[in-house]
Amino acid sequence: MALKIGDAIPDFEAETTEGPIRFHDWIGESWAILFSHPKDFTPVCTTELGAMAGLMPDFKSRNVKVVGLSVDPIEDHRRWLEDIREVTGNTVTYPMIGDPDLKVAKLLDMLPPDAGDSAAGRTPADNQTVRNVVVIGPDKKVKAMLSYPMTTGRNFDEILRLVDSLQLTAKHQLATPANWKTGEDVIIAGSVSNEEAQKRYPQGWKAPKPYIRIVPSP
């Protein structure tokens, strides 16, 4: 069964560039992002890890921990991190999971069970499904998932925007419209009746259609 939004993220133990972790304990009471890469020393992924490193203050300010995953050994990760710094100018400070036996990638449904048990000899094309962004809440449940092809670099500003929406809507019974940015108007969730909405928003709301109730962002 494929991992879906709303599922509990599987727990696991793994070695990382920052030492061993048990995933649920590492998340703790924070939000978390796990983003995966098909192989070390690949061009698009090099730029992505550097871009994430440059945005770490923004993720930390949102109480979001970040962990990378690549199905290669820790030793390769550490050598790759120097390339990332040279290419992007950013130093990776978040942990990178080593997964040379493919166990984590399989556990998270990024590789099929029959993919083997070793990263040795596998090409980026063999691992092309190991290219996801998973946003996880403090309750250890999957809040969002994004998958990308190897030829398209991920937009980490969009991932920040996604986190802002997820955190806002987790706290309030609201939804965010297309292209929403922090501070812009939001939509009262459909689960809130008009009677309850009137109590929460006595000033009323804009309603271009009866089922679209727009209010200022809290």
N, CA and C atoms as a LAMMPS dump frame, in Angstrom:
ITEM: TIMESTEP
0
ITEM: NUMBER OF ATOMS
654
ITEM: BOX BOUNDS ff ff ff
-5.0000000000000000e+02 5.0000000000000000e+02
-5.0000000000000000e+02 5.0000000000000000e+02
-5.0000000000000000e+02 5.0000000000000000e+02
ITEM: ATOMS id mol type element x y z
1 1 1 N 0.853 -1.191 0
2 1 2 C 0 0 0
3 1 3 C 0.889 1.24 0
4 2 1 N 0.658 2.139 -0.946
5 2 2 C 1.477 3.337 -1.057
6 2 3 C 1.201 4.289 0.099
7 3 1 N 2.233 5.02 0.503
8 3 2 C 2.105 6.025 1.548
9 3 3 C 1.21 7.15 1.04
10 4 1 N 0.272 7.602 1.881
11 4 2 C -0.696 8.619 1.473
12 4 3 C -0.75 9.74 2.507
13 5 1 N -1.287 10.884 2.073
14 5 2 C -1.544 11.978 3.002
15 5 3 C -2.489 11.476 4.095
16 6 1 N -2.151 11.774 5.331
17 6 2 C -2.934 11.327 6.474
18 6 3 C -2.408 10.069 7.123
19 7 1 N -1.525 9.333 6.425
20 7 2 C -0.921 8.134 7.009
21 7 3 C 0.133 8.519 8.045
22 8 1 N 0.324 7.655 9.017
23 8 2 C 1.454 7.813 9.928
24 8 3 C 2.736 7.49 9.152
25 9 1 N 3.733 8.329 9.287
26 9 2 C 5.012 8.049 8.634
27 9 3 C 5.682 6.889 9.362
28 10 1 N 6.176 5.895 8.643
29 10 2 C 6.828 4.782 9.338
30 10 3 C 8.023 5.251 10.166
31 11 1 N 8.209 4.605 11.297
32 11 2 C 9.385 4.871 12.117
33 11 3 C 10.525 3.977 11.637
34 12 1 N 11.742 4.429 11.811
35 12 2 C 12.899 3.625 11.415
36 12 3 C 14.144 4.163 12.113
37 13 1 N 15.149 3.323 12.174
38 13 2 C 16.466 3.743 12.635
39 13 3 C 17.388 3.832 11.431
40 14 1 N 18.259 4.825 11.424
41 14 2 C 19.155 4.998 10.276
42 14 3 C 20.411 5.734 10.705
43 15 1 N 21.473 5.505 9.959
44 15 2 C 22.69 6.292 10.099
45 15 3 C 22.58 7.533 9.226
46 16 1 N 23.061 8.655 9.75
47 16 2 C 23.05 9.903 8.985
48 16 3 C 24.414 10.571 9.093
49 17 1 N 24.578 11.612 8.312
50 17 2 C 25.822 12.378 8.376
51 17 3 C 25.992 13.079 9.715
52 18 1 N 24.926 13.15 10.511
53 18 2 C 24.988 13.772 11.839
54 18 3 C 24.859 12.736 12.954
55 19 1 N 25.039 11.455 12.613
56 19 2 C 24.943 10.399 13.608
57 19 3 C 23.649 9.609 13.464
58 20 1 N 23.478 8.552 14.266
59 20 2 C 22.297 7.698 14.16
60 20 3 C 21.042 8.407 14.662
61 21 1 N 19.906 8.091 14.044
62 21 2 C 18.627 8.641 14.491
63 21 3 C 17.577 7.537 14.52
64 22 1 N 16.589 7.689 15.41
65 22 2 C 15.314 6.993 15.303
66 22 3 C 14.333 8.056 14.855
67 23 1 N 13.687 7.837 13.722
68 23 2 C 13.014 8.926 13.004
69 23 3 C 11.963 9.631 13.846
70 24 1 N 11.06 8.906 14.486
71 24 2 C 10.012 9.566 15.261
72 24 3 C 10.599 10.354 16.43
73 25 1 N 11.603 9.806 17.094
74 25 2 C 12.239 10.527 18.19
75 25 3 C 12.933 11.782 17.676
76 26 1 N 13.544 11.669 16.5
77 26 2 C 14.243 12.826 15.915
78 26 3 C 13.259 13.943 15.588
79 27 1 N 12.076 13.594 15.071
80 27 2 C 11.064 14.615 14.776
81 27 3 C 10.623 15.293 16.069
82 28 1 N 10.386 14.51 17.107
83 28 2 C 9.956 15.075 18.389
84 28 3 C 8.631 15.806 18.261
85 29 1 N 8.584 17.043 18.728
86 29 2 C 7.37 17.854 18.675
87 29 3 C 7.399 18.84 17.511
88 30 1 N 8.33 18.666 16.615
89 30 2 C 8.493 19.578 15.484
90 30 3 C 7.712 19.096 14.266
91 31 1 N 7.641 19.948 13.258
92 31 2 C 7.295 19.537 11.918
93 31 3 C 8.582 19.012 11.283
94 32 1 N 8.451 18.282 10.196
95 32 2 C 9.647 17.756 9.547
96 32 3 C 9.43 17.665 8.042
97 33 1 N 10.53 17.793 7.317
98 33 2 C 10.537 17.557 5.87
99 33 3 C 11.601 16.52 5.581
100 34 1 N 11.205 15.447 4.92
101 34 2 C 12.14 14.466 4.394
102 34 3 C 12.13 14.618 2.882
103 35 1 N 13.315 14.927 2.307
104 35 2 C 13.365 15.011 0.842
105 35 3 C 14.463 14.091 0.326
106 36 1 N 14.12 13.365 -0.731
107 36 2 C 14.96 12.247 -1.16
108 36 3 C 15.559 12.488 -2.541
109 37 1 N 16.654 11.776 -2.788
110 37 2 C 17.461 11.961 -3.994
111 37 3 C 17.88 10.601 -4.524
112 38 1 N 17.849 10.417 -5.85
113 38 2 C 18.126 9.088 -6.398
114 38 3 C 19.571 8.629 -6.258
115 39 1 N 20.504 9.584 -6.185
116 39 2 C 21.906 9.173 -6.084
117 39 3 C 22.765 10.392 -5.765
118 40 1 N 23.871 10.159 -5.06
119 40 2 C 24.82 11.234 -4.787
120 40 3 C 25.534 11.648 -6.073
121 41 1 N 26.058 12.866 -6.059
122 41 2 C 26.838 13.404 -7.173
123 41 3 C 26.022 13.473 -8.467
124 42 1 N 24.737 13.813 -8.341
125 42 2 C 23.907 14.075 -9.51
126 42 3 C 23.679 15.584 -9.596
127 43 1 N 23.59 16.141 -10.804
128 43 2 C 23.652 17.601 -10.949
129 43 3 C 22.481 18.356 -10.348
130 44 1 N 21.248 17.951 -10.672
131 44 2 C 20.085 18.688 -10.163
132 44 3 C 20.015 18.589 -8.641
133 45 1 N 20.262 17.401 -8.116
134 45 2 C 20.191 17.211 -6.667
135 45 3 C 21.258 18.026 -5.932
136 46 1 N 22.419 18.199 -6.554
137 46 2 C 23.462 19.03 -5.948
138 46 3 C 22.945 20.44 -5.715
139 47 1 N 22.257 20.992 -6.721
140 47 2 C 21.711 22.347 -6.559
141 47 3 C 20.596 22.366 -5.522
142 48 1 N 19.818 21.276 -5.426
143 48 2 C 18.693 21.239 -4.492
144 48 3 C 19.158 21.196 -3.043
145 49 1 N 20.14 20.352 -2.754
146 49 2 C 20.626 20.288 -1.381
147 49 3 C 21.212 21.626 -0.947
148 50 1 N 21.879 22.3 -1.873
149 50 2 C 22.416 23.615 -1.555
150 50 3 C 21.323 24.645 -1.342
151 51 1 N 20.267 24.581 -2.16
152 51 2 C 19.157 25.522 -2.002
153 51 3 C 18.481 25.323 -0.648
154 52 1 N 18.277 24.079 -0.261
155 52 2 C 17.683 23.808 1.048
156 52 3 C 18.59 24.315 2.164
157 53 1 N 19.881 24.112 2.022
158 53 2 C 20.816 24.586 3.046
159 53 3 C 20.713 26.1 3.224
160 54 1 N 20.539 26.821 2.115
161 54 2 C 20.435 28.273 2.195
162 54 3 C 19.159 28.747 2.86
163 55 1 N 18.137 27.912 2.889
164 55 2 C 16.85 28.296 3.476
165 55 3 C 16.647 27.76 4.893
166 56 1 N 17.672 27.136 5.459
167 56 2 C 17.491 26.537 6.773
168 56 3 C 17.017 27.519 7.848
169 57 1 N 17.479 28.779 7.871
170 57 2 C 16.935 29.704 8.879
171 57 3 C 15.418 29.877 8.755
172 58 1 N 14.908 29.859 7.511
173 58 2 C 13.465 30.004 7.305
174 58 3 C 12.716 28.785 7.815
175 59 1 N 13.249 27.595 7.57
176 59 2 C 12.587 26.395 8.072
177 59 3 C 12.681 26.309 9.591
178 60 1 N 13.821 26.666 10.161
179 60 2 C 13.961 26.628 11.618
180 60 3 C 12.988 27.588 12.288
181 61 1 N 12.767 28.756 11.693
182 61 2 C 11.845 29.732 12.28
183 61 3 C 10.409 29.218 12.274
184 62 1 N 10.132 28.232 11.449
185 62 2 C 8.802 27.615 11.374
186 62 3 C 8.739 26.312 12.176
187 63 1 N 9.766 26.02 12.95
188 63 2 C 9.839 24.789 13.749
189 63 3 C 9.794 23.558 12.856
190 64 1 N 10.518 23.614 11.732
191 64 2 C 10.573 22.499 10.788
192 64 3 C 11.989 21.934 10.764
193 65 1 N 12.118 20.652 11.06
194 65 2 C 13.388 19.953 10.905
195 65 3 C 13.48 19.398 9.487
196 66 1 N 14.686 19.285 8.968
197 66 2 C 14.905 18.825 7.601
198 66 3 C 15.866 17.646 7.621
199 67 1 N 15.552 16.625 6.831
200 67 2 C 16.466 15.502 6.671
201 67 3 C 16.456 15.083 5.203
202 68 1 N 17.613 14.8 4.663
203 68 2 C 17.729 14.306 3.305
204 68 3 C 17.881 12.795 3.299
205 69 1 N 17.578 12.194 2.166
206 69 2 C 17.714 10.747 1.994
207 69 3 C 18.283 10.47 0.61
208 70 1 N 19.345 9.688 0.561
209 70 2 C 19.873 9.216 -0.718
210 70 3 C 20.334 7.782 -0.525
211 71 1 N 20.068 6.937 -1.515
212 71 2 C 20.384 5.518 -1.349
213 71 3 C 21.86 5.26 -1.664
214 72 1 N 22.711 5.895 -0.904
215 72 2 C 24.159 5.723 -1.003
216 72 3 C 24.736 5.735 0.408
217 73 1 N 25.967 5.282 0.585
218 73 2 C 26.556 5.233 1.923
219 73 3 C 26.877 6.623 2.472
220 74 1 N 26.985 6.686 3.8
221 74 2 C 27.311 7.942 4.484
222 74 3 C 28.623 8.53 3.966
223 75 1 N 29.605 7.682 3.693
224 75 2 C 30.904 8.171 3.222
225 75 3 C 30.747 8.957 1.92
226 76 1 N 29.889 8.479 1.018
227 76 2 C 29.632 9.206 -0.227
228 76 3 C 28.922 10.525 0.054
229 77 1 N 27.967 10.5 0.985
230 77 2 C 27.265 11.738 1.345
231 77 3 C 28.256 12.813 1.789
232 78 1 N 29.173 12.425 2.65
233 78 2 C 30.101 13.412 3.213
234 78 3 C 30.985 14.009 2.115
235 79 1 N 31.409 13.193 1.152
236 79 2 C 32.193 13.731 0.037
237 79 3 C 31.336 14.643 -0.842
238 80 1 N 30.085 14.28 -1.013
239 80 2 C 29.174 15.068 -1.836
240 80 3 C 28.912 16.434 -1.209
241 81 1 N 28.83 16.49 0.117
242 81 2 C 28.529 17.749 0.795
243 81 3 C 29.562 18.828 0.473
244 82 1 N 30.818 18.445 0.256
245 82 2 C 31.839 19.417 -0.111
246 82 3 C 31.572 19.959 -1.511
247 83 1 N 31.161 19.091 -2.429
248 83 2 C 30.785 19.558 -3.772
249 83 3 C 29.626 20.546 -3.695
250 84 1 N 28.638 20.225 -2.863
251 84 2 C 27.467 21.098 -2.729
252 84 3 C 27.878 22.48 -2.249
253 85 1 N 28.785 22.514 -1.275
254 85 2 C 29.256 23.816 -0.777
255 85 3 C 29.983 24.588 -1.867
256 86 1 N 30.826 23.914 -2.634
257 86 2 C 31.582 24.589 -3.688
258 86 3 C 30.665 25.111 -4.797
259 87 1 N 29.64 24.331 -5.144
260 87 2 C 28.77 24.7 -6.263
261 87 3 C 27.772 25.78 -5.869
262 88 1 N 27.192 25.682 -4.666
263 88 2 C 26.094 26.578 -4.288
264 88 3 C 26.491 27.656 -3.29
265 89 1 N 27.629 27.481 -2.636
266 89 2 C 28.039 28.43 -1.613
267 89 3 C 27.368 28.218 -0.273
268 90 1 N 26.559 27.177 -0.15
269 90 2 C 25.846 26.897 1.095
270 90 3 C 26.345 25.599 1.73
271 91 1 N 26.495 25.618 3.043
272 91 2 C 26.945 24.44 3.781
273 91 3 C 25.75 23.676 4.312
274 92 1 N 25.666 22.401 3.996
275 92 2 C 24.567 21.567 4.469
276 92 3 C 24.762 21.27 5.957
277 93 1 N 23.794 21.665 6.766
278 93 2 C 23.861 21.444 8.21
279 93 3 C 22.803 20.454 8.692
280 94 1 N 21.896 20.059 7.823
281 94 2 C 20.877 19.084 8.196
282 94 3 C 21.41 17.676 7.913
283 95 1 N 20.893 16.662 8.577
284 95 2 C 21.401 15.298 8.37
285 95 3 C 20.978 14.72 7.03
286 96 1 N 21.837 13.863 6.493
287 96 2 C 21.545 13.094 5.285
288 96 3 C 21.552 11.619 5.658
289 97 1 N 20.442 10.95 5.403
290 97 2 C 20.329 9.525 5.721
291 97 3 C 21.103 8.701 4.697
292 98 1 N 21.926 7.782 5.198
293 98 2 C 22.547 6.793 4.327
294 98 3 C 21.64 5.576 4.221
295 99 1 N 21.42 5.11 2.995
296 99 2 C 20.489 3.998 2.799
297 99 3 C 21.049 2.99 1.797
298 100 1 N 22.284 2.507 2.042
299 100 2 C 22.919 1.632 1.056
300 100 3 C 22.228 0.291 0.867
301 101 1 N 21.399 -0.113 1.839
302 101 2 C 20.66 -1.37 1.681
303 101 3 C 19.221 -1.143 1.207
304 102 1 N 18.882 0.109 0.899
305 102 2 C 17.586 0.496 0.313
306 102 3 C 16.404 0.314 1.261
307 103 1 N 16.665 0.047 2.53
308 103 2 C 15.578 -0.268 3.453
309 103 3 C 14.646 0.923 3.666
310 104 1 N 15.208 2.129 3.827
311 104 2 C 14.363 3.292 4.097
312 104 3 C 13.555 3.645 2.856
313 105 1 N 14.185 3.628 1.691
314 105 2 C 13.472 3.937 0.45
315 105 3 C 12.311 2.973 0.225
316 106 1 N 12.52 1.698 0.524
317 106 2 C 11.442 0.715 0.383
318 106 3 C 10.353 0.948 1.429
319 107 1 N 10.758 1.223 2.66
320 107 2 C 9.796 1.439 3.737
321 107 3 C 8.862 2.597 3.418
322 108 1 N 9.403 3.625 2.74
323 108 2 C 8.621 4.816 2.412
324 108 3 C 8.004 4.733 1.017
325 109 1 N 7.992 3.528 0.43
326 109 2 C 7.338 3.274 -0.856
327 109 3 C 7.958 4.046 -2.013
328 110 1 N 9.242 4.333 -1.915
329 110 2 C 9.936 5.011 -3.005
330 110 3 C 10.572 4.023 -3.976
331 111 1 N 10.807 2.802 -3.508
332 111 2 C 11.31 1.717 -4.343
333 111 3 C 10.463 0.475 -4.096
334 112 1 N 10.295 -0.381 -5.102
335 112 2 C 9.503 -1.591 -4.915
336 112 3 C 10.242 -2.609 -4.06
337 113 1 N 9.524 -3.545 -3.452
338 113 2 C 10.157 -4.55 -2.594
339 113 3 C 11.213 -5.386 -3.317
340 114 1 N 11.064 -5.553 -4.644
341 114 2 C 12.002 -6.395 -5.387
342 114 3 C 13.175 -5.612 -5.975
343 115 1 N 13.442 -4.426 -5.419
344 115 2 C 14.525 -3.584 -5.953
345 115 3 C 15.911 -4.082 -5.559
346 116 1 N 15.984 -5.122 -4.745
347 116 2 C 17.273 -5.607 -4.281
348 116 3 C 17.583 -5.081 -2.903
349 117 1 N 18.812 -5.313 -2.46
350 117 2 C 19.181 -4.898 -1.106
351 117 3 C 20.51 -4.165 -1.066
352 118 1 N 20.892 -3.561 -2.198
353 118 2 C 22.149 -2.821 -2.234
354 118 3 C 22.066 -1.68 -3.24
355 119 1 N 22.606 -0.523 -2.839
356 119 2 C 22.681 0.615 -3.754
357 119 3 C 23.833 0.482 -4.743
358 120 1 N 24.751 -0.439 -4.485
359 120 2 C 25.926 -0.605 -5.347
360 120 3 C 25.505 -0.966 -6.766
361 121 1 N 26.053 -0.238 -7.711
362 121 2 C 25.792 -0.524 -9.111
363 121 3 C 24.498 0.052 -9.652
364 122 1 N 23.672 0.624 -8.799
365 122 2 C 22.412 1.209 -9.263
366 122 3 C 22.658 2.596 -9.846
367 123 1 N 21.977 2.913 -10.928
368 123 2 C 22.109 4.212 -11.586
369 123 3 C 21.029 5.163 -11.076
370 124 1 N 21.169 6.471 -11.329
371 124 2 C 20.078 7.38 -10.973
372 124 3 C 18.745 6.968 -11.597
373 125 1 N 18.788 6.466 -12.827
374 125 2 C 17.545 6.029 -13.475
375 125 3 C 16.909 4.866 -12.722
376 126 1 N 17.738 3.973 -12.158
377 126 2 C 17.2 2.868 -11.365
378 126 3 C 16.448 3.379 -10.144
379 127 1 N 16.872 4.544 -9.649
380 127 2 C 16.324 5.092 -8.4
381 127 3 C 15.442 6.313 -8.641
382 128 1 N 14.952 6.495 -9.855
383 128 2 C 14.283 7.759 -10.183
384 128 3 C 13.033 8.023 -9.358
385 129 1 N 12.435 6.976 -8.78
386 129 2 C 11.266 7.201 -7.92
387 129 3 C 11.652 7.659 -6.516
388 130 1 N 12.943 7.673 -6.224
389 130 2 C 13.413 8.179 -4.927
390 130 3 C 13.667 9.678 -5.078
391 131 1 N 12.582 10.418 -5.279
392 131 2 C 12.718 11.854 -5.554
393 131 3 C 11.446 12.551 -5.095
394 132 1 N 11.305 12.604 -3.789
395 132 2 C 10.066 13.077 -3.179
396 132 3 C 10.337 14.106 -2.092
397 133 1 N 9.3 14.867 -1.791
398 133 2 C 9.278 15.74 -0.621
399 133 3 C 8.096 15.291 0.231
400 134 1 N 8.36 14.962 1.489
401 134 2 C 7.299 14.541 2.407
402 134 3 C 7.291 15.508 3.584
403 135 1 N 6.156 16.169 3.801
404 135 2 C 5.999 17.074 4.946
405 135 3 C 5.242 16.309 6.03
406 136 1 N 5.802 16.308 7.232
407 136 2 C 5.285 15.502 8.336
408 136 3 C 4.964 16.417 9.514
409 137 1 N 3.799 16.223 10.118
410 137 2 C 3.406 17.038 11.258
411 137 3 C 3.957 16.503 12.563
412 138 1 N 3.822 17.261 13.64
413 138 2 C 4.273 16.789 14.957
414 138 3 C 3.57 15.511 15.411
415 139 1 N 2.407 15.224 14.81
416 139 2 C 1.7 13.983 15.129
417 139 3 C 2.248 12.794 14.349
418 140 1 N 3.33 13.02 13.61
419 140 2 C 4.021 11.989 12.821
420 140 3 C 3.176 11.511 11.635
421 141 1 N 2.233 12.324 11.195
422 141 2 C 1.419 11.971 10.036
423 141 3 C 1.834 12.789 8.817
424 142 1 N 1.69 12.181 7.652
425 142 2 C 2.04 12.832 6.391
426 142 3 C 1.022 13.926 6.097
427 143 1 N 1.499 15.149 5.926
428 143 2 C 0.63 16.286 5.642
429 143 3 C 0.627 16.664 4.163
430 144 1 N 1.709 16.356 3.466
431 144 2 C 1.794 16.656 2.033
432 144 3 C 2.901 15.821 1.432
433 145 1 N 2.755 15.505 0.14
434 145 2 C 3.777 14.764 -0.593
435 145 3 C 3.902 15.363 -1.995
436 146 1 N 5.134 15.548 -2.43
437 146 2 C 5.407 16.046 -3.772
438 146 3 C 6.431 15.129 -4.424
439 147 1 N 6.205 14.79 -5.69
440 147 2 C 7.15 13.953 -6.426
441 147 3 C 7.621 14.707 -7.666
442 148 1 N 8.911 14.578 -7.963
443 148 2 C 9.507 15.311 -9.075
444 148 3 C 10.311 14.37 -9.964
445 149 1 N 10.37 14.647 -11.267
446 149 2 C 11.276 13.896 -12.135
447 149 3 C 12.709 14.371 -11.931
448 150 1 N 13.657 13.587 -12.41
449 150 2 C 15.066 13.908 -12.188
450 150 3 C 15.505 15.173 -12.914
451 151 1 N 14.787 15.564 -13.965
452 151 2 C 15.217 16.706 -14.779
453 151 3 C 14.663 18.034 -14.309
454 152 1 N 13.815 18.034 -13.29
455 152 2 C 13.193 19.267 -12.809
456 152 3 C 13.584 19.517 -11.363
457 153 1 N 14.333 20.588 -11.133
458 153 2 C 14.725 20.935 -9.773
459 153 3 C 13.536 21.408 -8.96
460 154 1 N 13.55 21.069 -7.706
461 154 2 C 12.448 21.417 -6.827
462 154 3 C 12.491 22.899 -6.453
463 155 1 N 11.304 23.484 -6.25
464 155 2 C 11.164 24.886 -5.89
465 155 3 C 10.99 24.969 -4.37
466 156 1 N 12.049 25.326 -3.668
467 156 2 C 11.991 25.305 -2.211
468 156 3 C 11.245 26.505 -1.646
469 157 1 N 11.105 27.577 -2.418
470 157 2 C 10.221 28.657 -1.988
471 157 3 C 8.78 28.157 -1.94
472 158 1 N 8.403 27.305 -2.899
473 158 2 C 7.062 26.716 -2.885
474 158 3 C 6.891 25.79 -1.688
475 159 1 N 7.941 25.081 -1.324
476 159 2 C 7.836 24.191 -0.163
477 159 3 C 7.65 25.008 1.117
478 160 1 N 8.324 26.151 1.209
479 160 2 C 8.1 27.051 2.347
480 160 3 C 6.654 27.547 2.364
481 161 1 N 6.141 27.92 1.192
482 161 2 C 4.753 28.382 1.103
483 161 3 C 3.793 27.276 1.529
484 162 1 N 4.085 26.06 1.1
485 162 2 C 3.267 24.912 1.477
486 162 3 C 3.267 24.72 2.992
487 163 1 N 4.432 24.821 3.609
488 163 2 C 4.524 24.683 5.062
489 163 3 C 3.691 25.764 5.751
490 164 1 N 3.784 27.004 5.264
491 164 2 C 3.006 28.091 5.864
492 164 3 C 1.508 27.784 5.81
493 165 1 N 1.046 27.281 4.667
494 165 2 C -0.366 26.931 4.539
495 165 3 C -0.741 25.786 5.466
496 166 1 N 0.079 24.746 5.502
497 166 2 C -0.217 23.59 6.353
498 166 3 C -0.285 23.979 7.824
499 167 1 N 0.648 24.807 8.256
500 167 2 C 0.663 25.187 9.665
501 167 3 C -0.516 26.09 10.005
502 168 1 N -0.86 26.997 9.106
503 168 2 C -2.005 27.885 9.341
504 168 3 C -3.302 27.087 9.412
505 169 1 N -3.5 26.193 8.445
506 169 2 C -4.761 25.464 8.377
507 169 3 C -4.858 24.366 9.437
508 170 1 N -3.709 23.934 9.971
509 170 2 C -3.735 22.987 11.083
510 170 3 C -4.19 23.672 12.366
511 171 1 N -3.919 24.952 12.484
512 171 2 C -4.257 25.697 13.703
513 171 3 C -5.675 26.26 13.655
514 172 1 N -6.129 26.608 12.46
515 172 2 C -7.445 27.219 12.283
516 172 3 C -8.241 26.406 11.254
517 173 1 N -9.541 26.447 11.328
518 173 2 C -10.373 25.735 10.342
519 173 3 C -10.502 26.604 9.094
520 174 1 N -9.403 26.672 8.362
521 174 2 C -9.306 27.519 7.184
522 174 3 C -8.681 26.727 6.047
523 175 1 N -8.767 27.276 4.855
524 175 2 C -8.08 26.752 3.685
525 175 3 C -7.438 27.936 2.963
526 176 1 N -6.445 27.655 2.139
527 176 2 C -5.765 28.726 1.402
528 176 3 C -6.027 28.568 -0.09
529 177 1 N -6.322 29.655 -0.795
530 177 2 C -6.642 29.568 -2.22
531 177 3 C -5.396 29.404 -3.082
532 178 1 N -5.613 29.274 -4.369
533 178 2 C -4.517 29.135 -5.324
534 178 3 C -3.549 30.312 -5.203
535 179 1 N -2.269 29.992 -5.249
536 179 2 C -1.196 30.999 -5.249
537 179 3 C -1.146 31.832 -3.973
538 180 1 N -1.79 31.363 -2.918
539 180 2 C -1.806 32.095 -1.65
540 180 3 C -0.398 32.278 -1.11
541 181 1 N -0.181 33.44 -0.491
542 181 2 C 1.056 33.712 0.236
543 181 3 C 0.703 34.191 1.632
544 182 1 N 1.636 34.021 2.559
545 182 2 C 1.407 34.39 3.949
546 182 3 C 0.897 35.819 4.057
547 183 1 N -0.169 36.004 4.821
548 183 2 C -0.757 37.317 5.041
549 183 3 C -1.93 37.626 4.141
550 184 1 N -2.091 36.862 3.053
551 184 2 C -3.205 37.107 2.149
552 184 3 C -4.491 36.472 2.68
553 185 1 N -5.616 36.872 2.079
554 185 2 C -6.913 36.368 2.517
555 185 3 C -6.983 34.846 2.412
556 186 1 N -7.813 34.266 3.263
557 186 2 C -7.984 32.814 3.31
558 186 3 C -9.47 32.472 3.183
559 187 1 N -9.754 31.179 3.143
560 187 2 C -11.123 30.696 2.947
561 187 3 C -11.562 29.929 4.191
562 188 1 N -12.77 30.191 4.656
563 188 2 C -13.321 29.409 5.762
564 188 3 C -13.55 27.987 5.269
565 189 1 N -13.079 27.006 6.024
566 189 2 C -13.198 25.607 5.62
567 189 3 C -14.661 25.198 5.509
568 190 1 N -14.93 24.279 4.573
569 190 2 C -16.289 23.811 4.373
570 190 3 C -16.864 23.086 5.569
571 191 1 N -16.003 22.621 6.463
572 191 2 C -16.475 21.916 7.665
573 191 3 C -17.087 22.87 8.693
574 192 1 N -16.921 24.176 8.496
575 192 2 C -17.469 25.178 9.422
576 192 3 C -18.817 25.655 8.876
577 193 1 N -19.882 25.481 9.653
578 193 2 C -21.21 25.92 9.215
579 193 3 C -21.278 27.445 9.186
580 194 1 N -22.26 27.97 8.491
581 194 2 C -22.443 29.422 8.467
582 194 3 C -22.723 29.961 9.862
583 195 1 N -23.463 29.191 10.653
584 195 2 C -23.774 29.639 12.019
585 195 3 C -22.502 29.76 12.851
586 196 1 N -21.627 28.753 12.753
587 196 2 C -20.37 28.802 13.489
588 196 3 C -19.471 29.892 12.929
589 197 1 N -19.464 30.054 11.608
590 197 2 C -18.632 31.092 10.982
591 197 3 C -19.056 32.481 11.441
592 198 1 N -20.357 32.695 11.636
593 198 2 C -20.831 34.001 12.09
594 198 3 C -20.332 34.311 13.496
595 199 1 N -20.184 33.26 14.329
596 199 2 C -19.644 33.47 15.668
597 199 3 C -18.16 33.825 15.6
598 200 1 N -17.453 33.16 14.712
599 200 2 C -16.014 33.383 14.618
600 200 3 C -15.678 34.664 13.874
601 201 1 N -16.51 35.017 12.93
602 201 2 C -16.239 36.18 12.075
603 201 3 C -17.467 37.081 12.063
604 202 1 N -17.741 37.759 13.212
605 202 2 C -18.944 38.596 13.297
606 202 3 C -18.936 39.741 12.288
607 203 1 N -17.75 40.09 11.774
608 203 2 C -17.664 41.141 10.768
609 203 3 C -18.097 40.644 9.399
610 204 1 N -18.327 39.337 9.286
611 204 2 C -18.781 38.768 8.025
612 204 3 C -17.639 38.349 7.116
613 205 1 N -17.971 38.013 5.897
614 205 2 C -16.976 37.537 4.934
615 205 3 C -17.413 37.878 3.518
616 206 1 N -16.484 37.851 2.607
617 206 2 C -16.796 38.022 1.188
618 206 3 C -17.206 36.663 0.63
619 207 1 N -18.255 36.653 -0.192
620 207 2 C -18.756 35.38 -0.718
621 207 3 C -19.081 35.527 -2.208
622 208 1 N -18.079 35.404 -3.085
623 208 2 C -18.37 35.451 -4.523
624 208 3 C -19.299 34.334 -4.971
625 209 1 N -19.301 33.235 -4.227
626 209 2 C -20.264 32.151 -4.366
627 209 3 C -20.621 31.699 -2.955
628 210 1 N -21.835 31.14 -2.751
629 210 2 C -22.224 30.766 -1.386
630 210 3 C -21.24 29.822 -0.71
631 211 1 N -20.533 29.011 -1.487
632 211 2 C -19.614 28.024 -0.899
633 211 3 C -18.183 28.547 -0.782
634 212 1 N -17.958 29.807 -1.15
635 212 2 C -16.627 30.406 -1.01
636 212 3 C -16.747 31.58 -0.035
637 213 1 N -16.189 31.409 1.151
638 213 2 C -16.294 32.421 2.211
639 213 3 C -14.88 32.925 2.523
640 214 1 N -14.604 34.146 2.137
641 214 2 C -13.242 34.69 2.204
642 214 3 C -13.13 35.654 3.387
643 215 1 N -12.087 35.451 4.193
644 215 2 C -11.821 36.316 5.352
645 215 3 C -10.331 36.665 5.388
646 216 1 N -9.974 37.704 6.137
647 216 2 C -8.545 38.016 6.289
648 216 3 C -7.817 36.884 7.013
649 217 1 N -6.56 36.733 6.725
650 217 2 C -5.752 35.737 7.413
651 217 3 C -5.584 36.126 8.873
652 218 1 N -5.704 35.184 9.792
653 218 2 C -5.546 35.523 11.222
654 218 3 C -4.105 35.887 11.554
